[in-house]
Amino acid sequence: MRILLLFIFLLPSVSIADTTDFLNLCKSSLPKSKHKVTCEKLNQLLFKGDSKSPSQLIKPSTLGAPKFEIDKKVLFMVFNDPNYFPAVSYCYFVFRGWLNPGQVTPDRLGLESTGFSILNEDLEGYKLWLNKDKKGKACQKRIERESGVPLTDLASSIKGYKAIVGLNPFASIRQQAGDYESVVDDLALTLNHERIHALQVACSKLDEYGMQEWSKIGGPAQHKFAAKYPSYNWRDIKVAGREYIAFLYEKNPRKVLNLVKDCPY
């Protein structure tokens, strides 16, 4: 779960309320002519020039990320239309208590969050929440009203997989101020971070290790780490353990493999 919402001050304001594709949004939101080349290169790398599909599957190797055994159990998606990014993730994050709907709108999530992981856990509870709970029903209506697309049926989408990892290049290119190499590196880093979460849901031993390591660093270090990444619920020991390990190893994800070598995922 890589929410990491940031305010963008240097780039022009833009809305994604109208369904559109990455290339058009990219060109309209980045001010300098040199950025148009970056938009074209990213569009070709990620979408092969296809502006019709709202999202596409992607291989980690496309971004230079290493190949893992868990990859066959993960759906890696890249969003051409960032309206579909909150349609997949927003209500799930609200349900899990990872996002405050009073502070973060679906539009803001699509503009500023570079990626997410949807884990194959508690999805029946999520479905029940959407259908029976007032907050769940309201969240679904909000997505349809503000993003203009239907809420994704996660249980059907994730069936047979451990996780869905979603990447949002539009948010990344805004945060990286239009630099091509920086955007590719940022998306690879996000993919590595979220893939570690997939390993955590596939291997309880890694979850336990994360909670132990988080507890071991002690209060002052915990407060410092939480202040650096304030979007997360650090009071939840499981969330804290997962995020701590994901941030710790996202730049060198192969180190995690030694921790899960005995897990039959």
Accessible surface in RSA format (square Angstrom, percent):
REM  Atomic radii and reference values for relative SASA: ProtOr
REM  Chains: A
REM  Algorithm: Lee & Richards
REM  Probe-radius: 1.40
REM  Slices: 20
REM RES _ NUM      All-atoms   Total-Side   Main-Chain    Non-polar    All polar
REM                ABS   REL    ABS   REL    ABS   REL    ABS   REL    ABS   REL
RES MET A   1     6.50   3.4   4.92   3.3   1.57   3.7   4.92   4.2   1.57   2.1
RES ARG A   2    15.22   6.4  15.20   7.7   0.02   0.0   0.00   0.0  15.22   9.2
RES ILE A   3     3.28   1.9   3.28   2.4   0.00   0.0   3.28   2.4   0.00   0.0
RES LEU A   4    33.62  18.7  31.37  22.4   2.25   5.7  32.92  23.1   0.70   1.9
RES LEU A   5    25.92  14.4   9.42   6.7  16.50  41.5   9.42   6.6  16.50  44.4
RES LEU A   6    90.57  50.4  88.14  63.1   2.42   6.1  90.57  63.6   0.00   0.0
RES PHE A   7   134.79  67.4 116.10  71.9  18.68  48.6 116.19  70.4  18.60  53.2
RES ILE A   8    39.13  22.3  14.39  10.7  24.74  59.6  16.15  11.6  22.98  62.4
RES PHE A   9   175.13  87.6 141.91  87.9  33.23  86.5 145.30  88.1  29.83  85.4
RES LEU A  10   166.39  92.7 138.31  98.9  28.08  70.6 142.50 100.1  23.89  64.3
RES LEU A  11    20.02  11.2   9.02   6.5  11.00  27.7  10.28   7.2   9.74  26.2
RES PRO A  12    59.93  43.7  46.87  42.7  13.06  47.5  59.28  48.9   0.65   4.1
RES SER A  13   117.99  99.7  79.23 105.7  38.76  89.3  53.83 114.6  64.16  89.9
RES VAL A  14    28.94  19.0  15.17  13.7  13.77  33.2  22.42  19.5   6.52  17.7
RES SER A  15    69.97  59.1  51.94  69.3  18.03  41.5  44.23  94.2  25.74  36.1
RES ILE A  16     1.66   0.9   1.49   1.1   0.17   0.4   1.66   1.2   0.00   0.0
RES ALA A  17    54.43  50.0  42.83  66.1  11.60  26.4  43.00  60.6  11.43  30.3
RES ASP A  18   118.33  82.9 112.29 111.8   6.04  14.3  35.49  83.5  82.84  82.6
RES THR A  19    85.92  61.1  57.08  57.9  28.84  68.7  46.34  62.2  39.58  59.8
RES THR A  20    38.94  27.7  27.79  28.2  11.15  26.6  28.70  38.5  10.24  15.5
RES ASP A  21    18.15  12.7  16.32  16.2   1.84   4.3   4.24  10.0  13.91  13.9
RES PHE A  22     0.56   0.3   0.56   0.3   0.00   0.0   0.56   0.3   0.00   0.0
RES LEU A  23    32.25  18.0  32.21  23.0   0.04   0.1  32.21  22.6   0.04   0.1
RES ASN A  24    85.64  59.1  80.78  78.1   4.86  11.7  18.41  44.3  67.23  65.0
RES LEU A  25     9.45   5.3   8.44   6.0   1.01   2.5   9.33   6.6   0.12   0.3
RES CYS A  26     0.00   0.0   0.00   0.0   0.00   0.0   0.00   0.0   0.00   0.0
RES LYS A  27    66.44  32.4  63.29  38.8   3.15   7.5  31.37  28.2  35.07  37.4
RES SER A  28    82.16  69.4  45.37  60.5  36.79  84.8  50.15 106.8  32.01  44.8
RES SER A  29     1.03   0.9   0.00   0.0   1.03   2.4   1.03   2.2   0.00   0.0
RES LEU A  30     1.77   1.0   0.00   0.0   1.77   4.5   0.25   0.2   1.52   4.1
RES PRO A  31    83.50  60.9  45.91  41.8  37.59 136.6  56.46  46.6  27.04 168.0
RES LYS A  32   119.55  58.3 115.04  70.6   4.51  10.7  68.84  62.0  50.71  54.0
RES SER A  33    94.26  79.7  81.24 108.4  13.01  30.0  48.17 102.6  46.09  64.6
RES LYS A  34   135.87  66.3 123.84  76.0  12.03  28.6  78.38  70.5  57.49  61.2
RES HIS A  35    13.98   7.6  13.98   9.7   0.00   0.0   9.64   9.9   4.34   5.0
RES LYS A  36    64.42  31.4  64.42  39.5   0.00   0.0  52.64  47.4  11.77  12.5
RES VAL A  37    92.95  61.2  90.08  81.5   2.87   6.9  92.66  80.5   0.29   0.8
RES THR A  38    12.31   8.8  12.11  12.3   0.21   0.5   0.21   0.3  12.11  18.3
RES CYS A  39     0.00   0.0   0.00   0.0   0.00   0.0   0.00   0.0   0.00   0.0
RES GLU A  40    77.39  44.4  74.00  56.0   3.38   8.1  35.12  67.9  42.26  34.5
RES LYS A  41    97.35  47.5  90.69  55.6   6.66  15.9  55.86  50.3  41.50  44.2
RES LEU A  42     0.00   0.0   0.00   0.0   0.00   0.0   0.00   0.0   0.00   0.0
RES ASN A  43     8.87   6.1   8.87   8.6   0.00   0.0   0.00   0.0   8.87   8.6
RES GLN A  44   103.33  57.8 102.48  74.9   0.85   2.0  47.21 100.5  56.12  42.6
RES LEU A  45    44.32  24.7  36.63  26.2   7.69  19.3  42.04  29.5   2.28   6.1
RES LEU A  46     7.31   4.1   0.02   0.0   7.29  18.3   0.29   0.2   7.02  18.9
RES PHE A  47     0.32   0.2   0.00   0.0   0.32   0.8   0.00   0.0   0.32   0.9
RES LYS A  48   146.72  71.6 126.04  77.3  20.68  49.2  86.93  78.2  59.79  63.7
RES GLY A  49    40.42  49.8   0.00   N/A  40.42  49.8  15.09  41.4  25.33  56.7
RES ASP A  50    48.29  33.8  41.13  40.9   7.16  16.9  25.39  59.8  22.90  22.8
RES SER A  51    59.54  50.3  43.36  57.9  16.18  37.3  12.86  27.4  46.67  65.4
RES LYS A  52   188.44  91.9 159.43  97.8  29.00  69.1 107.93  97.2  80.50  85.7
RES SER A  53    39.57  33.4  35.33  47.2   4.24   9.8  11.29  24.0  28.28  39.6
RES PRO A  54    50.33  36.7  47.39  43.2   2.94  10.7  50.33  41.6   0.00   0.0
RES SER A  55    31.23  26.4  19.14  25.5  12.08  27.8   0.35   0.8  30.87  43.2
RES GLN A  56    41.73  23.3  33.94  24.8   7.79  18.5  21.50  45.8  20.24  15.3
RES LEU A  57   124.38  69.3 100.13  71.6  24.25  61.0 100.37  70.5  24.00  64.6
RES ILE A  58    17.53  10.0   4.57   3.4  12.96  31.2  11.19   8.1   6.34  17.2
RES LYS A  59   149.03  72.7 147.67  90.6   1.36   3.2  90.86  81.8  58.18  62.0
RES PRO A  60    12.28   8.9  12.28  11.2   0.00   0.0  12.28  10.1   0.00   0.0
RES SER A  61    78.50  66.3  59.01  78.8  19.50  44.9  43.79  93.2  34.72  48.6
RES THR A  62    47.57  33.8  25.36  25.7  22.21  52.9  17.94  24.1  29.63  44.8
RES LEU A  63     9.21   5.1   0.00   0.0   9.21  23.1   1.45   1.0   7.75  20.9
RES GLY A  64    68.15  84.0   0.00   N/A  68.15  84.0  34.90  95.8  33.25  74.5
RES ALA A  65     6.95   6.4   0.00   0.0   6.95  15.8   1.79   2.5   5.16  13.7
RES PRO A  66    21.54  15.7  12.42  11.3   9.12  33.2  21.47  17.7   0.08   0.5
RES LYS A  67   185.18  90.3 157.11  96.4  28.07  66.8 100.34  90.3  84.84  90.4
RES PHE A  68     7.38   3.7   1.01   0.6   6.37  16.6   5.01   3.0   2.37   6.8
RES GLU A  69   107.25  61.6  92.47  70.0  14.79  35.2  46.54  90.0  60.71  49.6
RES ILE A  70     0.02   0.0   0.02   0.0   0.00   0.0   0.02   0.0   0.00   0.0
RES ASP A  71    19.88  13.9  14.04  14.0   5.84  13.8  13.67  32.2   6.21   6.2
RES LYS A  72   139.76  68.2 111.41  68.4  28.34  67.5  81.96  73.8  57.79  61.6
RES LYS A  73    71.68  35.0  71.68  44.0   0.00   0.0  21.75  19.6  49.94  53.2
RES VAL A  74     7.60   5.0   0.00   0.0   7.60  18.3   0.00   0.0   7.60  20.6
RES LEU A  75    30.21  16.8  29.58  21.2   0.63   1.6  30.21  21.2   0.00   0.0
RES PHE A  76     9.42   4.7   6.42   4.0   2.99   7.8   6.43   3.9   2.99   8.6
RES MET A  77    30.72  15.9  30.70  20.3   0.01   0.0  23.35  19.9   7.36   9.8
RES VAL A  78     0.00   0.0   0.00   0.0   0.00   0.0   0.00   0.0   0.00   0.0
RES PHE A  79     1.56   0.8   0.96   0.6   0.61   1.6   0.96   0.6   0.61   1.7
RES ASN A  80     1.01   0.7   1.01   1.0   0.00   0.0   0.43   1.0   0.58   0.6
RES ASP A  81     5.65   4.0   5.65   5.6   0.00   0.0   5.34  12.6   0.32   0.3
RES PRO A  82     0.29   0.2   0.29   0.3   0.00   0.0   0.29   0.2   0.00   0.0
RES ASN A  83     0.80   0.6   0.71   0.7   0.10   0.2   0.10   0.2   0.71   0.7
RES TYR A  84    58.93  27.5  58.93  33.5   0.00   0.0  28.07  21.1  30.86  38.0
RES PHE A  85     0.00   0.0   0.00   0.0   0.00   0.0   0.00   0.0   0.00   0.0
RES PRO A  86     0.29   0.2   0.29   0.3   0.00   0.0   0.29   0.2   0.00   0.0
RES ALA A  87     0.24   0.2   0.00   0.0   0.24   0.5   0.00   0.0   0.24   0.6
RES VAL A  88     7.73   5.1   6.61   6.0   1.12   2.7   6.74   5.9   0.99   2.7
RES SER A  89     0.00   0.0   0.00   0.0   0.00   0.0   0.00   0.0   0.00   0.0
RES TYR A  90     0.50   0.2   0.47   0.3   0.03   0.1   0.47   0.4   0.03   0.0
RES CYS A  91     0.34   0.3   0.00   0.0   0.34   0.8   0.00   0.0   0.34   0.4
RES TYR A  92     0.00   0.0   0.00   0.0   0.00   0.0   0.00   0.0   0.00   0.0
RES PHE A  93     0.00   0.0   0.00   0.0   0.00   0.0   0.00   0.0   0.00   0.0
RES VAL A  94    24.75  16.3  13.80  12.5  10.95  26.4  13.80  12.0  10.95  29.7
RES PHE A  95    49.37  24.7  27.00  16.7  22.37  58.2  28.72  17.4  20.65  59.1
RES ARG A  96    60.48  25.4  36.43  18.6  24.04  57.2   5.84   8.0  54.64  33.1
RES GLY A  97    49.11  60.6   0.00   N/A  49.11  60.6  31.44  86.3  17.68  39.6
RES TRP A  98    22.08   8.9  14.84   7.2   7.24  17.0  13.74   7.3   8.34  13.5
RES LEU A  99    13.68   7.6   0.88   0.6  12.81  32.2   8.27   5.8   5.41  14.6
RES ASN A 100    75.95  52.4  66.65  64.4   9.30  22.4  21.42  51.6  54.52  52.7
RES PRO A 101    54.90  40.0  51.02  46.5   3.89  14.1  51.38  42.4   3.53  21.9
RES GLY A 102    73.08  90.1   0.00   N/A  73.08  90.1  36.85 101.1  36.23  81.1
RES GLN A 103   130.52  73.0 108.59  79.4  21.94  52.2  35.33  75.2  95.19  72.2
RES VAL A 104    11.85   7.8  11.70  10.6   0.14   0.3  11.70  10.2   0.14   0.4
RES THR A 105    52.47  37.3  52.45  53.2   0.03   0.1  46.93  63.0   5.54   8.4
RES PRO A 106     0.02   0.0   0.02   0.0   0.00   0.0   0.02   0.0   0.00   0.0
RES ASP A 107    38.89  27.2  36.24  36.1   2.65   6.3  20.14  47.4  18.75  18.7
RES ARG A 108    49.05  20.6  47.19  24.1   1.86   4.4  24.75  33.8  24.30  14.7
RES LEU A 109     0.00   0.0   0.00   0.0   0.00   0.0   0.00   0.0   0.00   0.0
RES GLY A 110     0.00   0.0   0.00   N/A   0.00   0.0   0.00   0.0   0.00   0.0
RES LEU A 111    21.43  11.9  21.08  15.1   0.35   0.9  21.08  14.8   0.35   0.9
RES GLU A 112    16.86   9.7  16.81  12.7   0.05   0.1   0.63   1.2  16.23  13.3
RES SER A 113     0.00   0.0   0.00   0.0   0.00   0.0   0.00   0.0   0.00   0.0
RES THR A 114     6.02   4.3   5.56   5.6   0.47   1.1   2.68   3.6   3.35   5.1
RES GLY A 115     0.00   0.0   0.00   N/A   0.00   0.0   0.00   0.0   0.00   0.0
RES PHE A 116     0.00   0.0   0.00   0.0   0.00   0.0   0.00   0.0   0.00   0.0
RES SER A 117     0.37   0.3   0.37   0.5   0.00   0.0   0.00   0.0   0.37   0.5
RES ILE A 118     0.00   0.0   0.00   0.0   0.00   0.0   0.00   0.0   0.00   0.0
RES LEU A 119     4.25   2.4   4.25   3.0   0.00   0.0   4.25   3.0   0.00   0.0
RES ASN A 120    62.00  42.8  43.92  42.4  18.08  43.5   3.96   9.5  58.04  56.1
RES GLU A 121    37.03  21.3  29.45  22.3   7.57  18.0  27.68  53.5   9.35   7.6
RES ASP A 122    84.15  58.9  61.73  61.4  22.42  53.0  25.54  60.1  58.61  58.5
RES LEU A 123    14.03   7.8   9.85   7.1   4.18  10.5   9.85   6.9   4.18  11.2
RES GLU A 124   129.26  74.2 124.03  93.8   5.22  12.4  67.65 130.9  61.60  50.3
RES GLY A 125    25.09  30.9   0.00   N/A  25.09  30.9  19.77  54.3   5.32  11.9
RES TYR A 126     6.36   3.0   6.36   3.6   0.00   0.0   5.52   4.2   0.84   1.0
RES LYS A 127   101.31  49.4 101.04  62.0   0.27   0.6  50.42  45.4  50.89  54.2
RES LEU A 128   108.45  60.4 106.02  75.8   2.44   6.1 107.91  75.8   0.54   1.5
RES TRP A 129    34.48  13.8  29.20  14.1   5.28  12.4  23.17  12.4  11.31  18.3
RES LEU A 130    18.22  10.1  16.62  11.9   1.59   4.0  16.62  11.7   1.59   4.3
RES ASN A 131    78.52  54.1  64.83  62.6  13.69  33.0  18.32  44.1  60.19  58.2
RES LYS A 132   152.52  74.4 129.07  79.2  23.44  55.8  71.98  64.8  80.54  85.8
RES ASP A 133    58.05  40.7  50.86  50.6   7.20  17.0  13.43  31.6  44.63  44.5
RES LYS A 134   179.36  87.5 170.99 104.9   8.37  19.9 114.68 103.2  64.68  68.9
RES LYS A 135   155.55  75.9 148.99  91.4   6.56  15.6  94.97  85.5  60.58  64.5
RES GLY A 136     0.00   0.0   0.00   N/A   0.00   0.0   0.00   0.0   0.00   0.0
RES LYS A 137    99.11  48.4  96.75  59.4   2.36   5.6  45.62  41.1  53.49  57.0
RES ALA A 138    58.95  54.2  49.50  76.4   9.45  21.5  54.52  76.8   4.43  11.7
RES CYS A 139     9.78   7.4   5.04   5.6   4.74  11.1   8.22  20.8   1.56   1.7
RES GLN A 140    58.63  32.8  58.63  42.9   0.00   0.0   5.79  12.3  52.85  40.1
RES LYS A 141   136.32  66.5 133.54  81.9   2.77   6.6  77.32  69.6  59.00  62.8
RES ARG A 142    47.17  19.8  47.17  24.0   0.00   0.0  15.05  20.6  32.13  19.5
RES ILE A 143     0.00   0.0   0.00   0.0   0.00   0.0   0.00   0.0   0.00   0.0
RES GLU A 144    78.66  45.2  66.01  49.9  12.65  30.1  23.72  45.9  54.94  44.9
RES ARG A 145   165.08  69.3 132.70  67.6  32.38  77.1  78.56 107.4  86.52  52.4
RES GLU A 146    53.93  31.0  40.13  30.4  13.81  32.9  27.45  53.1  26.49  21.6
RES SER A 147     3.44   2.9   2.04   2.7   1.39   3.2   1.39   3.0   2.04   2.9
RES GLY A 148    51.11  63.0   0.00   N/A  51.11  63.0  25.10  68.9  26.01  58.2
RES VAL A 149     7.63   5.0   4.01   3.6   3.62   8.7   7.40   6.4   0.23   0.6
RES PRO A 150    92.91  67.7  88.57  80.7   4.35  15.8  89.58  74.0   3.34  20.7
RES LEU A 151    26.91  15.0   6.71   4.8  20.20  50.8   6.71   4.7  20.20  54.4
RES THR A 152    35.59  25.3  26.20  26.6   9.39  22.4  24.62  33.1  10.97  16.6
RES ASP A 153    78.87  55.2  65.78  65.5  13.09  31.0  41.12  96.8  37.74  37.6
RES LEU A 154     3.15   1.8   0.67   0.5   2.48   6.2   0.67   0.5   2.48   6.7
RES ALA A 155    30.73  28.3  20.75  32.0   9.98  22.7  22.04  31.0   8.69  23.0
RES SER A 156    75.90  64.1  54.47  72.7  21.43  49.4  33.94  72.3  41.96  58.8
RES SER A 157    45.59  38.5  27.08  36.1  18.50  42.6  22.62  48.2  22.97  32.2
RES ILE A 158     1.88   1.1   1.88   1.4   0.00   0.0   1.88   1.4   0.00   0.0
RES LYS A 159   164.90  80.4 148.42  91.1  16.47  39.2  94.91  85.4  69.98  74.5
RES GLY A 160    60.90  75.1   0.00   N/A  60.90  75.1  41.52 114.0  19.38  43.4
RES TYR A 161    72.23  33.7  68.21  38.8   4.02  10.5  29.32  22.0  42.91  52.9
RES LYS A 162    68.76  33.5  68.76  42.2   0.00   0.0  18.10  16.3  50.65  54.0
RES ALA A 163     0.00   0.0   0.00   0.0   0.00   0.0   0.00   0.0   0.00   0.0
RES ILE A 164     1.56   0.9   1.56   1.2   0.00   0.0   1.56   1.1   0.00   0.0
RES VAL A 165     0.04   0.0   0.00   0.0   0.04   0.1   0.00   0.0   0.04   0.1
RES GLY A 166     0.00   0.0   0.00   N/A   0.00   0.0   0.00   0.0   0.00   0.0
RES LEU A 167     0.35   0.2   0.35   0.2   0.00   0.0   0.35   0.2   0.00   0.0
RES ASN A 168     0.00   0.0   0.00   0.0   0.00   0.0   0.00   0.0   0.00   0.0
RES PRO A 169     0.00   0.0   0.00   0.0   0.00   0.0   0.00   0.0   0.00   0.0
RES PHE A 170     0.48   0.2   0.48   0.3   0.00   0.0   0.48   0.3   0.00   0.0
RES ALA A 171     0.00   0.0   0.00   0.0   0.00   0.0   0.00   0.0   0.00   0.0
RES SER A 172     0.00   0.0   0.00   0.0   0.00   0.0   0.00   0.0   0.00   0.0
RES ILE A 173     0.00   0.0   0.00   0.0   0.00   0.0   0.00   0.0   0.00   0.0
RES ARG A 174    15.61   6.6  12.11   6.2   3.50   8.3   0.03   0.0  15.58   9.4
RES GLN A 175    44.86  25.1  15.70  11.5  29.16  69.4   7.05  15.0  37.82  28.7
RES GLN A 176    55.43  31.0  45.08  32.9  10.35  24.6   4.02   8.5  51.42  39.0
RES ALA A 177    55.93  51.4  48.72  75.2   7.21  16.4  48.72  68.6   7.21  19.1
RES GLY A 178     2.92   3.6   0.00   N/A   2.92   3.6   0.23   0.6   2.69   6.0
RES ASP A 179    71.04  49.8  65.13  64.8   5.91  14.0  25.17  59.2  45.87  45.8
RES TYR A 180    40.53  18.9  37.65  21.4   2.89   7.5  21.02  15.8  19.52  24.1
RES GLU A 181   109.11  62.6 108.76  82.3   0.36   0.9  53.70 103.9  55.41  45.2
RES SER A 182    40.42  34.2  33.94  45.3   6.48  14.9   9.84  20.9  30.58  42.8
RES VAL A 183     0.00   0.0   0.00   0.0   0.00   0.0   0.00   0.0   0.00   0.0
RES VAL A 184    19.71  13.0  19.71  17.8   0.00   0.0  19.71  17.1   0.00   0.0
RES ASP A 185    92.30  64.7  86.27  85.9   6.02  14.2  27.08  63.7  65.22  65.0
RES ASP A 186    21.12  14.8  16.77  16.7   4.35  10.3   6.21  14.6  14.92  14.9
RES LEU A 187     0.00   0.0   0.00   0.0   0.00   0.0   0.00   0.0   0.00   0.0
RES ALA A 188    13.52  12.4  13.52  20.9   0.00   0.0  13.52  19.0   0.00   0.0
RES LEU A 189    40.31  22.4  38.88  27.8   1.43   3.6  39.91  28.0   0.40   1.1
RES THR A 190     0.00   0.0   0.00   0.0   0.00   0.0   0.00   0.0   0.00   0.0
RES LEU A 191     0.00   0.0   0.00   0.0   0.00   0.0   0.00   0.0   0.00   0.0
RES ASN A 192    12.64   8.7  12.44  12.0   0.21   0.5   0.00   0.0  12.64  12.2
RES HIS A 193     0.00   0.0   0.00   0.0   0.00   0.0   0.00   0.0   0.00   0.0
RES GLU A 194     0.00   0.0   0.00   0.0   0.00   0.0   0.00   0.0   0.00   0.0
RES ARG A 195     0.51   0.2   0.51   0.3   0.00   0.0   0.29   0.4   0.22   0.1
RES ILE A 196     0.65   0.4   0.65   0.5   0.00   0.0   0.65   0.5   0.00   0.0
RES HIS A 197     2.89   1.6   2.89   2.0   0.00   0.0   2.26   2.3   0.63   0.7
RES ALA A 198     0.00   0.0   0.00   0.0   0.00   0.0   0.00   0.0   0.00   0.0
RES LEU A 199     0.00   0.0   0.00   0.0   0.00   0.0   0.00   0.0   0.00   0.0
RES GLN A 200     1.92   1.1   0.43   0.3   1.49   3.5   0.00   0.0   1.92   1.5
RES VAL A 201    34.51  22.7  10.10   9.1  24.41  58.8  12.40  10.8  22.11  60.0
RES ALA A 202    21.13  19.4   0.00   0.0  21.13  48.1   0.77   1.1  20.36  53.9
RES CYS A 203     2.08   1.6   0.00   0.0   2.08   4.9   2.08   5.3   0.00   0.0
RES SER A 204    78.44  66.3  69.46  92.7   8.97  20.7  40.77  86.8  37.67  52.8
RES LYS A 205    90.52  44.2  88.44  54.3   2.08   5.0  68.22  61.4  22.30  23.8
RES LEU A 206     0.41   0.2   0.00   0.0   0.41   1.0   0.41   0.3   0.00   0.0
RES ASP A 207    13.39   9.4  11.80  11.7   1.59   3.8   5.53  13.0   7.86   7.8
RES GLU A 208    89.49  51.4  87.76  66.4   1.74   4.1  27.80  53.8  61.69  50.4
RES TYR A 209    58.85  27.5  57.09  32.5   1.75   4.6  38.74  29.1  20.11  24.8
RES GLY A 210     0.44   0.5   0.00   N/A   0.44   0.5   0.44   1.2   0.00   0.0
RES MET A 211    51.54  26.7  50.61  33.5   0.93   2.2  39.95  34.0  11.59  15.4
RES GLN A 212   112.64  63.0 104.43  76.3   8.21  19.5  38.50  82.0  74.13  56.2
RES GLU A 213    32.31  18.5  32.30  24.4   0.01   0.0   0.21   0.4  32.10  26.2
RES TRP A 214    11.63   4.7  11.63   5.6   0.00   0.0   4.30   2.3   7.33  11.9
RES SER A 215    67.54  57.1  48.94  65.3  18.60  42.9  34.55  73.6  32.99  46.2
RES LYS A 216   149.28  72.8 117.55  72.1  31.73  75.5  87.78  79.0  61.50  65.5
RES ILE A 217    54.56  31.0  29.05  21.6  25.51  61.5  37.04  26.7  17.52  47.6
RES GLY A 218    25.65  31.6   0.00   N/A  25.65  31.6  25.65  70.4   0.00   0.0
RES GLY A 219    30.89  38.1   0.00   N/A  30.89  38.1  20.65  56.7  10.24  22.9
RES PRO A 220   116.05  84.6 104.14  94.9  11.91  43.3 110.33  91.1   5.72  35.6
RES ALA A 221    42.03  38.6  32.73  50.5   9.29  21.1  37.92  53.4   4.10  10.9
RES GLN A 222    39.33  22.0  38.83  28.4   0.50   1.2   4.23   9.0  35.10  26.6
RES HIS A 223   137.13  74.9 130.96  91.0   6.17  15.8  88.59  91.3  48.54  56.5
RES LYS A 224   164.25  80.1 154.91  95.0   9.35  22.3 103.93  93.5  60.33  64.3
RES PHE A 225    38.17  19.1  35.31  21.9   2.86   7.4  37.89  23.0   0.28   0.8
RES ALA A 226    22.52  20.7  19.78  30.5   2.74   6.2  20.07  28.3   2.45   6.5
RES ALA A 227    77.52  71.3  48.91  75.5  28.61  65.1  59.15  83.3  18.38  48.7
RES LYS A 228   144.31  70.4 117.02  71.8  27.28  65.0  75.84  68.3  68.47  72.9
RES TYR A 229    33.59  15.7  33.34  19.0   0.25   0.6  15.43  11.6  18.15  22.4
RES PRO A 230   104.08  75.9  78.66  71.7  25.42  92.4  81.50  67.3  22.58 140.3
RES SER A 231    38.86  32.8  13.88  18.5  24.98  57.5  15.22  32.4  23.64  33.1
RES TYR A 232    12.02   5.6   0.00   0.0  12.02  31.3   1.27   1.0  10.74  13.2
RES ASN A 233    47.45  32.7  40.01  38.7   7.43  17.9  13.43  32.3  34.02  32.9
RES TRP A 234    32.40  13.0  19.59   9.5  12.81  30.1  19.95  10.6  12.46  20.2
RES ARG A 235   219.33  92.1 182.92  93.2  36.40  86.7  86.35 118.0 132.98  80.6
RES ASP A 236    57.73  40.4  49.41  49.2   8.32  19.7  13.15  31.0  44.57  44.5
RES ILE A 237    79.59  45.3  76.59  57.1   3.00   7.2  78.17  56.3   1.41   3.8
RES LYS A 238    89.45  43.6  89.16  54.7   0.28   0.7  42.72  38.5  46.72  49.8
RES VAL A 239    13.18   8.7  12.52  11.3   0.66   1.6  13.18  11.5   0.00   0.0
RES ALA A 240     0.00   0.0   0.00   0.0   0.00   0.0   0.00   0.0   0.00   0.0
RES GLY A 241     0.26   0.3   0.00   N/A   0.26   0.3   0.26   0.7   0.00   0.0
RES ARG A 242    14.82   6.2  13.42   6.8   1.41   3.3   9.25  12.6   5.57   3.4
RES GLU A 243     3.35   1.9   3.35   2.5   0.00   0.0   0.10   0.2   3.25   2.7
RES TYR A 244    22.64  10.6  22.64  12.9   0.00   0.0   3.95   3.0  18.69  23.0
RES ILE A 245     0.00   0.0   0.00   0.0   0.00   0.0   0.00   0.0   0.00   0.0
RES ALA A 246     0.00   0.0   0.00   0.0   0.00   0.0   0.00   0.0   0.00   0.0
RES PHE A 247    17.74   8.9   3.26   2.0  14.48  37.7   3.45   2.1  14.28  40.9
RES LEU A 248    89.89  50.1  62.57  44.8  27.32  68.7  66.28  46.6  23.61  63.5
RES TYR A 249    32.02  14.9  31.74  18.1   0.28   0.7  12.47   9.4  19.55  24.1
RES GLU A 250     9.79   5.6   9.79   7.4   0.00   0.0   0.23   0.4   9.57   7.8
RES LYS A 251   170.40  83.1 138.90  85.2  31.51  75.0  84.91  76.4  85.49  91.1
RES ASN A 252    70.05  48.3  67.96  65.7   2.09   5.0  21.05  50.7  49.00  47.4
RES PRO A 253     8.92   6.5   8.92   8.1   0.00   0.0   8.92   7.4   0.00   0.0
RES ARG A 254   149.11  62.6 142.82  72.8   6.30  15.0  45.59  62.3 103.53  62.7
RES LYS A 255   119.29  58.2 110.90  68.0   8.39  20.0  57.95  52.2  61.34  65.3
RES VAL A 256     0.00   0.0   0.00   0.0   0.00   0.0   0.00   0.0   0.00   0.0
RES LEU A 257    56.89  31.7  54.16  38.7   2.73   6.9  54.36  38.2   2.53   6.8
RES ASN A 258   105.17  72.5  96.31  93.1   8.86  21.3  18.40  44.3  86.76  83.9
RES LEU A 259    43.52  24.2  38.03  27.2   5.48  13.8  42.12  29.6   1.40   3.8
RES VAL A 260     2.40   1.6   1.17   1.1   1.23   3.0   1.17   1.0   1.23   3.3
RES LYS A 261   155.06  75.6 117.96  72.4  37.10  88.3  74.41  67.0  80.65  85.9
RES ASP A 262   105.69  74.0  76.44  76.1  29.25  69.2  30.56  71.9  75.13  74.9
RES CYS A 263    23.63  17.9  11.53  12.9  12.10  28.4   1.80   4.6  21.83  23.5
RES PRO A 264   141.35 103.0 101.26  92.3  40.09 145.7 117.22  96.8  24.13 150.0
RES TYR A 265    48.21  22.5  18.02  10.3  30.19  78.6  28.85  21.7  19.36  23.9
END  Absolute sums over single chains surface
CHAIN  1 A    12403.7      10081.0       2322.7       6898.1       5505.6
END  Absolute sums over all chains
TOTAL         12403.7      10081.0       2322.7       6898.1       5505.6
